[in-house]
Amino acid sequence: MNNNNNMNMAELMAMLAKMDKKDLEQGISKVSQMLKNNDTDSIINNIKKNK
């Protein structure tokens, strides 16, 4: 499980590196809201739906 998590973090960091500042700020804001409002499973499901 740990390897999979590390790979996902690497993918996430690669995606973040490609975004411009405005998109990055919007993404961070969305993630912050999700972390405040949802449990882990619903966050993961939202991320998968938005790919």
Kinemage of the C-alpha trace (Angstrom):
@kinemage 1
@onewidth
@group {chain A} dominant
@subgroup {mainchain}
@vectorlist {calphas} color= white
{ca met a 1} P 0.000 0.000 0.000
{ca asn a 2} L 2.797 2.413 0.816
{ca asn a 3} L 4.346 2.092 -2.655
{ca asn a 4} L 1.019 2.871 -4.292
{ca asn a 5} L 0.602 5.927 -2.073
{ca asn a 6} L 4.092 7.159 -2.950
{ca met a 7} L 3.400 6.700 -6.656
{ca asn a 8} L 0.168 8.673 -6.351
{ca met a 9} L 2.020 11.472 -4.561
{ca ala a 10} L 4.603 11.542 -7.360
{ca glu a 11} L 1.814 11.765 -9.953
{ca leu a 12} L 0.131 14.515 -7.945
{ca met a 13} L 3.366 16.488 -7.648
{ca ala a 14} L 3.959 16.138 -11.405
{ca met a 15} L 0.448 17.436 -12.118
{ca leu a 16} L 0.914 20.343 -9.717
{ca ala a 17} L 4.227 21.256 -11.336
{ca lys a 18} L 2.470 21.689 -14.716
{ca met a 19} L -0.212 24.061 -13.429
{ca asp a 20} L 0.041 27.818 -13.525
{ca lys a 21} L -0.282 29.808 -10.311
{ca lys a 22} L -3.995 30.619 -10.691
{ca asp a 23} L -4.958 26.975 -11.354
{ca leu a 24} L -2.753 25.864 -8.489
{ca glu a 25} L -4.412 28.275 -6.057
{ca gln a 26} L -7.879 27.116 -7.157
{ca gly a 27} L -6.855 23.464 -6.770
{ca ile a 28} L -5.441 24.064 -3.298
{ca ser a 29} L -8.637 25.843 -2.310
{ca lys a 30} L -10.757 22.900 -3.543
{ca val a 31} L -8.594 20.388 -1.689
{ca ser a 32} L -8.796 22.488 1.472
{ca gln a 33} L -12.594 22.557 1.243
{ca met a 34} L -12.728 18.790 0.613
{ca leu a 35} L -10.532 18.107 3.626
{ca lys a 36} L -12.802 20.210 5.821
{ca asn a 37} L -16.054 18.730 4.552
{ca asn a 38} L -15.528 15.114 3.465
{ca asp a 39} L -14.234 11.820 4.693
{ca thr a 40} L -11.292 10.187 2.925
{ca asp a 41} L -13.377 7.918 0.673
{ca ser a 42} L -15.446 10.757 -0.736
{ca ile a 43} L -12.287 12.833 -1.384
{ca ile a 44} L -10.751 9.950 -3.320
{ca asn a 45} L -13.963 9.416 -5.288
{ca asn a 46} L -14.112 13.124 -6.187
{ca ile a 47} L -10.511 13.069 -7.392
{ca lys a 48} L -11.166 9.986 -9.541
{ca lys a 49} L -14.302 11.580 -11.056
{ca asn a 50} L -12.410 14.754 -11.959
{ca lys a 51} L -9.601 13.069 -13.889
